[in-house]
Structures are given as C-alpha cells and as structure tokens.
Amino acid sequence: MAKLSLLKIIPLDSVLKVQGISKAYGTIQALSDVSFSVPAGCVFGILGPNGSGKTTLLGILLHVLQSDSGNYSWFNEMPSDQARQQIGSLLETPNFYHYLSAWDNLKIAARIKRLINPDIDFALKTLGLYDRRNSTFQTFSLGMKQRLALASALLGKPKILVLDEPTNGLDPNGIAEIRDLIESLHQQGITVIMASHLLDEVEKVCTHVAVLKKGNLLLSGKVDEVLRSTDQIEISARDLNALSAVLKHAKGILQIEQVGDRLLLQCSEQTKPQDVNEYCAQNGIFLSHITWKKKSLERKFMELINENQTN
C-alpha cells in the first residue's frame, strides 16, 4: 500500500469538538446534549446499538443534517468550507457504475467532489487495488467494493476520515481487511472517526470511543479506560447475609452483588482473593468457595448501556 508521504499532521490537541448537540425527529429524540472531543491522530469510535443516534450525529458533523441545538468545530473553528476539504467521508457506499473500471469510477467520484488533479493512483495503491484498477466494479468482491469506497473517501488526501459502519455486510475476512486498512491509515497519520454497533470492532481498531444509547452520551474517552474489563472475586459461605454485612466494611471492595448462593465482589486492583479470605477469617466467617471470575468485555458493555434504563 502507498504511504502518505505528503501528509502533514496539524499540531492540534483536538481536531473535532462537539458541544451540546441535540436533534429530534418529531417526538423522537435522536440526540440529546451530546458533547465530546476527538484527539488528533486517533481512531475514534462512536459505539452504540442500532438506533442510538450514530448516523444522525455523523450527518450533522458532515453538514448533511442540521442540529436543533449545540455546535461543533473542526480544526479549532476553521471555516467550514476549508475544513470540509480536509475531511473524507463514507456515510453510505457510493453509487459506482458496475461496468466501469475502478479507476474510471474514482475519476467520476473526483469530478463530483470537484477535486483538481486528484491522485487516483495514490488512492488505489493505498487501498491495495492498484493491480485491479482496470477491472470492472461488478467483478469485485464485497470487501474490494468497500475498499474502493474507502479509496473514494481518500481522494484529495484528507486529514480526517469519517466512516459509518465501514464493515457492515462483510464476512469475517472482509471485516479483518477493513480493520487492517484502518490501522494502516491511522499509522500513516490520518485521524479516523467511525460509527459502529460492534463492540469487538471498536475494541480492536479504536484508540478512543464515545458510547451512545438512544441519543444520550454515556461515556467517552480512551478505549482501555471506557471499556475496561473488570475482574471480580466470587465467594460463598454458609450465611450470606452475615458475609455481606462483614464485607461492607472491608477496604478495597467497591461493589457487592448476590447471584444465587454466591457473592460477586468488584474490588480495587490491589485487592486479591487471599486478602478477602484473610479478612473474612479474621471476622469469624470461613468461606466455602472463593475464585477469580473475569468479567467479559461484552458483559461490561451490556451493563454500561443498560445501566440507566430511562436513557
């Protein structure tokens, strides 16, 4: 793949700032007071179930839709026309002509975007399609068609790519291809903003994330902080009520949850099973069961989006 040797990174802390964006369709509140910022040079995932407002948010940020309230700024309030010239986007697959070659389709896309002297070969090489530049679109696999769509978004050598569900409809091999391409673009200095409902996709490819549910922003920040998987300690004893009462006074235990005949303890990183066992014994309670129980990332995500059912 071609390298972005001519790319110049703008020395900004944030390339995008979103402040209080709200949008309603009649009685449906698609977005409600959404605010976050996107650091320069990151892969920023907008994560949420279908219907959470991801596509509406991207449409507003790309000036396709108008928000009801709030505002956003690209590149420290650069004029919108100038900013849009530095942003490539893929909200839906372009209407490529099936009987035209990849090169000719990109030539038409460049004309629609009013690009002067577009480097079509560069886009094809970057997306690994140069060897198939003369092949017709109808001969491409789904993964190759998506790569051509990404090549279209790269025309003009943008500093930011905005992608809506870039792996939608692809098989596992196609998904892996697109992940690798996004990682490659990230390593070459492009900031990528992508919406997805797939937790695994965001975890593997994104550095930062904003989590939406029914138009509400739940959390935003670095992926390893927002979506951190939490280990738990699972314990049991003859008298669970007495055990629970004793543990309420223990240092390092953040949360106690009863599941059947056992207690699940969410603890600080410093608290180990042997510490819990020793503390219980010192207080006259002897455990009949104790083990580590790793909470899956998927469970962490489901707890996050279901934490407030009113959202």
C-alpha positions as CSV (number, residue, x, y, z in Angstrom):
1,M,0.0,0.0,0.0
2,A,1.1,3.5,-0.7
3,K,2.4,5.7,2.2
4,L,1.0,9.1,2.9
5,S,4.4,10.8,2.4
6,L,2.9,14.2,1.7
7,L,0.6,14.2,4.7
8,K,1.1,17.0,7.2
9,I,-0.3,16.5,10.6
10,I,-2.0,19.5,12.1
11,P,-0.5,20.1,15.6
12,L,-3.8,20.3,17.5
13,D,-4.9,18.7,20.7
14,S,-8.4,18.1,19.2
15,V,-9.4,18.0,15.5
16,L,-13.1,18.0,16.5
17,K,-15.1,19.5,19.4
18,V,-18.8,18.6,19.8
19,Q,-20.7,20.7,22.3
20,G,-24.3,20.1,23.4
21,I,-25.6,18.6,20.1
22,S,-29.3,17.8,20.1
23,K,-31.6,16.6,17.3
24,A,-35.2,15.4,17.3
25,Y,-37.4,13.9,14.6
26,G,-40.9,14.9,15.8
27,T,-41.4,13.2,19.1
28,I,-38.2,11.0,18.7
29,Q,-35.1,12.5,20.4
30,A,-32.3,11.2,18.2
31,L,-29.6,13.1,20.1
32,S,-29.7,14.8,23.5
33,D,-27.0,17.2,24.6
34,V,-24.0,15.2,23.2
35,S,-20.5,16.6,23.9
36,F,-17.1,15.2,23.3
37,S,-13.8,15.9,21.6
38,V,-11.7,13.9,19.2
39,P,-7.9,14.0,19.7
40,A,-5.7,14.5,16.6
41,G,-4.3,11.3,15.1
42,C,-6.6,8.8,16.9
43,V,-9.1,6.2,15.7
44,F,-12.3,7.4,17.4
45,G,-15.2,5.0,17.6
46,I,-18.8,6.1,18.1
47,L,-20.3,3.0,19.6
48,G,-23.9,2.1,20.3
49,P,-26.8,-0.2,19.4
50,N,-28.8,0.4,16.3
51,G,-31.0,3.5,16.8
52,S,-28.6,5.1,19.2
53,G,-28.1,8.2,17.0
54,K,-24.7,7.4,15.5
55,T,-25.6,8.1,11.9
56,T,-27.6,11.2,12.8
57,L,-24.5,12.5,14.6
58,L,-22.2,11.9,11.7
59,G,-24.7,13.5,9.3
60,I,-24.7,16.7,11.5
61,L,-20.9,16.7,11.7
62,L,-20.6,16.5,7.9
63,H,-23.2,19.2,7.4
64,V,-25.7,16.9,5.8
65,L,-28.2,17.4,8.7
66,Q,-28.8,20.4,10.9
67,S,-28.9,20.1,14.6
68,D,-31.6,21.6,16.7
69,S,-29.2,23.0,19.3
70,G,-25.5,22.8,20.1
71,N,-22.5,23.3,17.9
72,Y,-19.3,21.6,16.7
73,S,-16.0,22.8,15.3
74,W,-13.3,21.2,13.1
75,F,-9.6,22.2,13.4
76,N,-10.1,24.8,16.1
77,E,-13.0,26.6,14.4
78,M,-11.6,26.6,10.9
79,P,-14.1,27.9,8.3
80,S,-16.5,25.1,7.4
81,D,-15.7,25.2,3.6
82,Q,-12.0,24.9,4.3
83,A,-12.5,22.2,6.9
84,R,-14.6,20.1,4.6
85,Q,-11.8,20.0,2.1
86,Q,-9.7,18.1,4.7
87,I,-12.3,15.6,5.5
88,G,-13.1,12.4,3.6
89,S,-16.3,10.6,4.4
90,L,-18.2,7.4,3.8
91,L,-21.7,7.5,5.1
92,E,-23.0,5.1,2.5
93,T,-21.5,3.1,-0.3
94,P,-21.1,5.4,-3.4
95,N,-23.2,4.6,-6.5
96,F,-20.4,3.1,-8.5
97,Y,-21.0,2.1,-12.1
98,H,-20.9,-1.7,-12.4
99,Y,-19.5,-1.7,-16.0
100,L,-16.8,0.8,-15.4
101,S,-13.3,0.1,-14.1
102,A,-12.2,1.0,-10.6
103,W,-10.0,3.8,-12.0
104,D,-12.9,5.3,-14.1
105,N,-15.3,5.1,-11.1
106,L,-12.9,7.1,-9.0
107,K,-12.4,9.6,-11.8
108,I,-16.1,10.3,-11.8
109,A,-16.2,10.5,-8.0
110,A,-13.4,13.1,-8.1
111,R,-15.4,15.2,-10.6
112,I,-18.4,15.1,-8.3
113,K,-16.2,16.3,-5.5
114,R,-14.8,19.0,-7.7
115,L,-11.2,17.9,-7.0
116,I,-8.5,19.4,-9.1
117,N,-5.8,16.9,-10.3
118,P,-6.9,14.1,-7.9
119,D,-4.2,11.4,-7.4
120,I,-6.4,8.4,-8.3
121,D,-3.4,6.1,-8.4
122,F,-2.4,7.1,-4.9
123,A,-5.9,6.2,-3.6
124,L,-5.9,2.8,-5.4
125,K,-2.4,2.0,-4.1
126,T,-3.2,3.0,-0.6
127,L,-6.3,0.6,-0.5
128,G,-4.4,-2.2,-2.3
129,L,-6.5,-2.0,-5.5
130,Y,-3.9,-0.7,-8.0
131,D,-3.4,-4.1,-9.6
132,R,-7.2,-4.2,-10.2
133,R,-7.5,-0.6,-11.4
134,N,-8.7,-1.7,-14.9
135,S,-11.2,-4.3,-13.6
136,T,-14.9,-3.5,-13.7
137,F,-16.7,-2.9,-10.4
138,Q,-19.0,-5.9,-11.0
139,T,-16.1,-8.3,-10.7
140,F,-15.1,-7.1,-7.2
141,S,-15.9,-9.0,-4.0
142,L,-17.8,-7.2,-1.2
143,G,-14.5,-6.5,0.6
144,M,-13.0,-5.0,-2.6
145,K,-16.1,-2.9,-3.2
146,Q,-15.8,-1.5,0.3
147,R,-12.1,-0.8,-0.2
148,L,-13.0,1.1,-3.4
149,A,-15.5,3.1,-1.4
150,L,-12.7,3.9,1.1
151,A,-10.5,4.9,-1.9
152,S,-13.1,7.3,-3.0
153,A,-13.2,8.8,0.5
154,L,-9.4,9.2,0.3
155,L,-9.4,11.2,-2.9
156,G,-8.0,14.6,-2.1
157,K,-5.7,13.1,0.6
158,P,-7.9,14.2,3.6
159,K,-6.5,14.5,7.1
160,I,-9.7,13.0,8.6
161,L,-11.8,10.1,7.5
162,V,-15.4,9.8,8.8
163,L,-16.9,6.3,8.3
164,D,-20.3,5.0,9.1
165,E,-20.3,1.2,9.8
166,P,-17.4,0.5,7.5
167,T,-17.6,-3.3,7.9
168,N,-21.3,-3.6,7.5
169,G,-22.3,-6.6,5.5
170,L,-18.8,-8.1,5.2
171,D,-17.8,-11.6,6.0
172,P,-15.1,-12.2,8.7
173,N,-12.3,-11.9,6.1
174,G,-13.7,-8.7,4.7
175,I,-14.0,-7.3,8.2
176,A,-10.4,-8.2,9.0
177,E,-9.3,-6.5,5.8
178,I,-11.0,-3.2,6.6
179,R,-9.6,-3.3,10.2
180,D,-6.1,-3.7,8.8
181,L,-6.7,-0.8,6.4
182,I,-8.0,1.5,9.1
183,E,-5.0,0.6,11.3
184,S,-2.7,1.3,8.3
185,L,-4.3,4.7,7.7
186,H,-4.0,5.5,11.4
187,Q,-0.3,4.7,11.4
188,Q,0.1,7.0,8.4
189,G,-1.3,9.9,10.3
190,I,-4.9,10.1,9.4
191,T,-7.5,10.6,12.1
192,V,-10.3,8.1,11.7
193,I,-13.8,8.7,13.1
194,M,-16.0,5.6,12.7
195,A,-19.5,4.7,13.9
196,S,-20.2,1.0,14.8
197,H,-22.6,-1.1,16.7
198,L,-19.9,-3.9,17.0
199,L,-18.1,-3.9,20.3
200,D,-15.4,-6.2,19.0
201,E,-14.7,-4.0,16.1
202,V,-14.3,-0.9,18.2
203,E,-12.1,-2.7,20.8
204,K,-9.7,-4.0,18.2
205,V,-9.3,-0.9,16.0
206,C,-10.1,2.2,18.0
207,T,-8.0,4.2,20.4
208,H,-10.8,6.3,21.7
209,V,-14.6,5.8,22.0
210,A,-17.9,7.6,22.7
211,V,-20.7,5.3,23.8
212,L,-24.3,6.3,22.8
213,K,-27.6,4.9,23.8
214,K,-30.9,6.3,22.4
215,G,-29.2,9.6,21.7
216,N,-27.5,10.0,25.0
217,L,-23.8,10.0,25.5
218,L,-23.0,7.5,28.3
219,L,-19.2,7.8,28.4
220,S,-16.3,8.9,26.2
221,G,-12.5,8.6,26.5
222,K,-9.7,6.1,25.8
223,V,-11.0,2.7,24.9
224,D,-8.9,0.9,27.5
225,E,-10.5,3.1,30.2
226,V,-14.1,3.3,29.0
227,L,-14.4,-0.3,28.1
228,R,-12.0,-1.7,30.7
229,S,-12.9,-5.3,31.6
230,T,-13.2,-5.8,35.3
231,D,-12.2,-8.9,37.2
232,Q,-14.4,-10.0,40.1
233,I,-13.9,-12.3,43.1
234,E,-16.6,-14.8,43.6
235,I,-17.2,-16.1,47.2
236,S,-19.7,-18.1,49.2
237,A,-20.3,-19.0,52.9
238,R,-22.9,-20.7,55.0
239,D,-24.5,-17.4,56.0
240,L,-24.5,-15.0,53.0
241,N,-26.2,-12.2,55.0
242,A,-23.5,-12.2,57.6
243,L,-20.9,-12.4,55.0
244,S,-22.3,-9.5,53.1
245,A,-22.6,-7.4,56.2
246,V,-18.9,-8.0,57.1
247,L,-17.7,-7.2,53.6
248,K,-19.4,-3.8,53.7
249,H,-16.7,-2.6,56.0
250,A,-13.8,-4.1,54.1
251,K,-11.3,-1.8,52.3
252,G,-10.8,-2.4,48.6
253,I,-14.3,-3.8,47.9
254,L,-16.2,-1.5,45.7
255,Q,-19.4,-3.4,45.0
256,I,-21.2,-6.5,46.2
257,E,-23.7,-8.4,44.1
258,Q,-25.5,-11.5,45.1
259,V,-26.0,-14.1,42.4
260,G,-27.8,-17.2,43.7
261,D,-25.9,-18.6,46.6
262,R,-22.7,-16.6,45.9
263,L,-21.4,-13.0,46.1
264,L,-19.6,-11.3,43.3
265,L,-17.2,-8.7,44.6
266,Q,-15.9,-5.8,42.4
267,C,-12.6,-4.8,44.0
268,S,-9.8,-2.4,43.6
269,E,-6.8,-3.6,41.6
270,Q,-4.8,-4.1,44.8
271,T,-7.3,-6.4,46.4
272,K,-6.6,-10.1,45.9
273,P,-8.7,-13.3,46.8
274,Q,-6.3,-14.1,49.6
275,D,-6.9,-10.7,51.1
276,V,-10.7,-11.2,51.1
277,N,-10.2,-14.7,52.6
278,E,-8.0,-13.5,55.3
279,Y,-10.3,-10.6,56.2
280,C,-13.3,-12.9,56.4
281,A,-11.5,-15.3,58.7
282,Q,-10.4,-12.5,61.0
283,N,-14.1,-11.6,61.3
284,G,-15.2,-15.1,62.1
285,I,-16.5,-16.1,58.7
286,F,-15.0,-19.0,56.8
287,L,-15.5,-19.1,53.1
288,S,-16.7,-22.3,51.4
289,H,-15.8,-21.0,48.0
290,I,-13.5,-18.4,46.5
291,T,-12.3,-17.8,42.9
292,W,-11.4,-15.2,40.4
293,K,-14.3,-14.5,37.9
294,K,-13.3,-12.5,34.9
295,K,-16.0,-10.2,33.6
296,S,-16.1,-10.3,29.8
297,L,-15.8,-7.1,27.8
298,E,-19.2,-7.9,26.3
299,R,-20.8,-8.0,29.7
300,K,-19.1,-4.8,30.7
301,F,-20.6,-3.1,27.6
302,M,-24.1,-4.5,28.2
303,E,-24.0,-3.3,31.8
304,L,-22.9,0.1,30.5
305,I,-25.8,0.5,28.0
306,N,-28.4,-1.0,30.4
307,E,-27.2,0.9,33.5
308,N,-29.8,3.6,33.1
309,Q,-33.0,2.2,31.6
310,T,-34.5,5.7,31.4
311,N,-31.9,6.8,28.8
